[in-house]
Amino acid sequence: MAKQRILIVDDEEDICMILSYSLQKAGYETLVAHSAEEALALLLPDSPIASSPISLILLDIMMDGMSGLEMAEKLRLSPNSLIASSPNSPQGASIPIIFLTALSDEDTVLQGFKLGADDYISKPFRIAEVLARVAAVLRRTETKRLSDDEAMRREGDDNCIVFEGIVVNKADMSLMVDGEHVKTTRKEIELLCYLLTHRGQILSRDHLLNNVWDSNGYVLERTVDVHITHLRRKLGQYGKRIITKSGYGYMFEN
């Protein structure tokens, strides 16, 4: 399996050397650029390294010439200029970026995140922290890629319901959330399927009981509440999309 490649962009040679050595020791391949202009040249399709995509960029903000913020903006707005030759690597504008900077004011941090930063590390930093953050961002990127691939593969499958990072397979009654399999009960799957296929509609407890449980009055309304609570927890970040409409019932928000 090819090593993940990290591009280090910083005009301080000592920092580049320390980061490169530490990342290589941790099992990554590294490339170094001492300016944003040099880094952008490395990312062009006709670059000598174009056959080996970048998995992540460590990007200093304050540099002579083009700043890291300006470079990040170019990356996000010009995805076609980036190398994207491997199906297992982030593509174009989705290459994750971790900013490195001595600045700590809130406006700079917010500007970085608005430009699509995936994380932010203040100088001076500890190498252990850098390695931990790099690993975490790469792990999130890979999880999202797997989730997107699974969603695309199942998009045309009549047995599957796909919504953002949620993939429900009605054939085997399984649930995947952001690429991870989630253990559920059959009734939780049936309830989730009904909510997803009726997104944007307010559904009363009685309506859900009649259409999901086919209860004929023998199941308590409280049963719906309990199952909704379990679903919200199991859906992770998507759980908040199940909205409670006080006095009415529930709705899965688009």
C-alpha positions in Angstrom: 0.0 0.0 0.0 1.4 3.4 -1.0 2.3 5.8 1.8 0.3 8.9 2.3 2.1 12.0 1.0 2.1 15.2 3.0 3.0 18.6 1.5 4.7 20.9 4.0 4.5 24.6 3.0 6.5 27.0 5.3 9.2 29.6 4.7 11.1 28.6 7.8 13.6 25.9 6.7 14.1 24.6 10.3 10.4 24.0 10.8 10.2 22.2 7.4 13.1 20.0 8.3 11.7 19.1 11.7 8.2 18.4 10.3 9.5 16.4 7.4 11.8 14.2 9.6 9.0 13.6 12.1 6.4 12.7 9.6 8.7 10.4 7.6 9.6 8.7 10.9 5.8 8.2 11.5 5.5 6.5 8.1 4.4 9.3 5.8 6.1 10.5 2.6 6.8 14.3 2.5 7.3 17.1 0.1 8.5 20.5 1.1 7.8 23.9 -0.4 9.3 27.1 1.1 6.6 29.4 -0.4 3.0 29.2 -1.5 4.1 29.9 -5.1 6.4 26.9 -5.0 3.7 24.7 -3.5 1.2 25.7 -6.2 3.7 24.8 -8.9 4.1 21.4 -7.4 0.3 20.9 -7.6 0.0 21.6 -11.3 -1.0 18.6 -13.5 2.3 18.9 -15.5 4.4 18.9 -12.3 7.1 16.1 -12.0 5.2 14.8 -8.9 1.8 14.7 -10.6 1.7 10.9 -10.6 1.7 10.8 -6.8 -1.2 12.8 -5.3 -1.0 14.8 -2.1 -3.0 13.4 0.9 -2.8 16.4 3.1 -1.2 19.9 3.2 0.5 21.5 6.3 0.3 25.2 5.4 1.9 28.1 7.2 -0.2 31.3 7.1 2.4 34.1 7.4 4.9 33.8 4.5 6.7 36.2 2.3 4.8 36.7 -1.0 1.6 34.8 -1.1 0.1 34.0 2.3 -1.2 30.6 3.3 -4.7 32.0 3.3 -4.3 33.2 -0.3 -3.0 29.8 -1.3 -5.8 28.0 0.4 -8.3 30.2 -1.4 -6.7 29.4 -4.8 -6.8 25.6 -4.0 -10.5 25.7 -3.1 -11.5 27.9 -6.1 -9.3 26.2 -8.7 -9.7 22.4 -8.2 -8.9 21.6 -11.8 -5.3 22.9 -11.4 -4.6 20.2 -8.8 -3.2 16.8 -9.2 -5.9 14.1 -8.9 -4.6 10.9 -10.4 -5.4 8.4 -7.7 -8.9 7.1 -6.8 -7.7 6.6 -3.2 -6.5 10.1 -2.6 -8.4 13.4 -1.9 -9.4 15.0 -5.2 -8.8 18.6 -6.2 -10.3 21.1 -3.8 -11.0 18.4 -1.2 -7.4 17.9 -0.3 -7.4 18.5 3.5 -5.5 21.5 4.9 -4.1 22.0 8.4 -2.9 25.6 9.0 0.3 26.3 10.9 0.7 29.8 12.3 2.0 31.9 15.2 -1.2 33.9 14.9 -3.9 33.1 17.4 -6.5 35.9 16.9 -10.0 34.8 16.4 -10.5 36.6 13.0 -7.6 34.7 11.5 -8.8 31.4 12.8 -12.3 32.0 11.4 -11.0 33.1 8.1 -9.0 29.9 7.8 -12.0 27.8 8.5 -14.1 29.7 6.0 -11.5 28.9 3.4 -11.9 25.2 4.1 -9.3 24.5 6.7 -9.7 21.1 8.3 -7.7 21.9 11.4 -5.5 24.6 12.9 -2.3 24.4 14.9 -0.6 27.3 16.7 3.1 27.8 16.8 5.1 26.8 18.7 3.7 23.3 18.5 4.6 19.9 19.9 5.4 17.2 17.3 3.2 14.8 19.1 0.3 17.1 18.6 1.0 17.6 14.9 1.2 13.9 14.3 -2.1 13.3 16.2 -3.9 16.0 14.2 -2.5 14.8 10.9 -3.7 11.2 11.7 -7.1 12.4 12.8 -7.7 14.6 9.6 -6.5 11.8 7.3 -8.8 9.3 9.1 -11.8 11.6 8.7 -11.0 12.1 5.0 -10.8 8.4 4.4 -14.0 7.7 6.3 -15.8 10.3 4.2 -14.4 8.9 0.9 -15.5 5.4 1.8 -19.0 6.8 2.7 -19.2 8.7 -0.6 -18.1 5.7 -2.6 -20.7 3.5 -0.8 -23.4 6.0 -1.4 -22.6 6.3 -5.1 -22.5 2.5 -5.5 -25.9 2.1 -3.9 -27.6 5.2 -5.3 -29.3 3.3 -8.0 -30.2 0.3 -5.8 -34.0 0.2 -5.1 -33.3 -1.6 -1.8 -31.2 1.4 -0.6 -32.1 4.8 0.8 -29.2 7.3 0.7 -29.2 10.6 2.4 -25.9 12.5 2.7 -23.8 10.1 4.9 -26.7 7.8 5.7 -27.1 4.6 3.7 -30.0 2.3 4.7 -30.2 -1.1 3.0 -33.8 -2.4 3.2 -32.8 -5.9 1.9 -30.5 -6.8 4.7 -31.9 -4.2 7.2 -28.5 -2.6 7.7 -27.4 1.0 8.4 -24.2 2.8 7.5 -23.3 6.3 8.8 -20.4 8.1 7.3 -18.9 4.8 6.1 -19.3 3.0 9.5 -21.7 0.1 10.1 -24.2 0.9 12.9 -26.0 -1.8 14.8 -29.7 -1.3 14.8 -33.0 -3.2 15.5 -35.3 -4.1 12.6 -37.9 -1.6 13.9 -35.4 1.2 14.1 -34.5 0.6 10.4 -38.2 0.6 9.4 -38.8 3.8 11.3 -35.7 5.5 9.8 -36.8 4.4 6.3 -40.2 5.9 6.8 -38.7 9.2 8.1 -36.3 9.4 5.2 -38.9 8.7 2.5 -41.1 11.4 4.1 -38.5 14.0 4.7 -39.9 17.5 5.3 -43.3 16.1 6.5 -44.5 16.4 10.1 -45.5 12.9 11.2 -47.7 12.4 14.3 -47.0 9.6 16.7 -50.3 8.0 15.7 -49.3 8.2 12.1 -46.0 6.5 12.7 -47.6 3.9 14.9 -50.1 3.0 12.2 -47.6 3.0 9.3 -44.5 1.6 10.9 -45.8 -0.6 13.7 -49.3 -1.3 12.2 -50.3 -1.2 15.9 -54.1 -1.1 15.8 -53.9 0.7 19.1 -51.9 -1.9 20.9 -48.6 0.0 21.0 -48.1 3.0 23.2 -47.1 6.4 21.8 -44.1 6.3 24.1 -42.7 3.6 21.9 -42.2 6.1 19.1 -40.3 8.5 21.4 -38.0 5.7 22.6 -37.1 4.6 19.1 -36.6 8.2 18.0 -34.2 8.7 20.9 -32.2 5.6 19.9 -32.1 6.7 16.3 -30.8 10.2 17.1 -28.0 8.7 19.0 -27.1 6.1 16.4 -27.2 8.6 13.5 -24.4 10.7 15.1 -24.2 14.2 13.5 -27.4 13.4 11.5 -29.5 12.8 14.6 -30.3 16.5 14.9 -32.1 16.2 11.6 -34.9 14.4 13.3 -36.9 17.4 14.6 -39.5 17.3 17.4 -42.5 19.4 16.5 -44.1 20.0 19.9 -47.8 19.0 20.0 -47.5 17.5 16.5 -44.9 14.8 16.2 -41.6 14.3 14.3 -40.0 15.4 11.1 -36.8 14.4 9.3 -35.4 17.8 8.1 -34.0 18.1 4.6 
